[in-house]
Amino acid sequence: MKDLSKVNRYQLDGTPIGSIPWPASSRNVTNGTMDFIGITVIFRYDWKSGTLLSLGPFLSDQSFYIRLEPQSY
């Protein structure tokens, strides 16, 4: 389950959208504990022509989560 208090949002060019509620300095990456980082990509394609135009835009999203490795042992 996603903890919305730890969701950072960015534009495609890397600039933050709003505040950064989960800065890198607050992540727990010591030995014996773990944090995860994830990315969600949301894609929308508006058809230019053809029979698929009547179906509306193509919407897709994908999420990935990766465990952050310990930085100290």
Buried (B, 14 or more C-beta within 10 A) or exposed (E): EEEEEBEBEEEEEEEEEEEEEBEEEEBEBEEEEEBEBEEEEEEEEEEEEEEEEEEEEEEEEEEEEEEBEEEEE
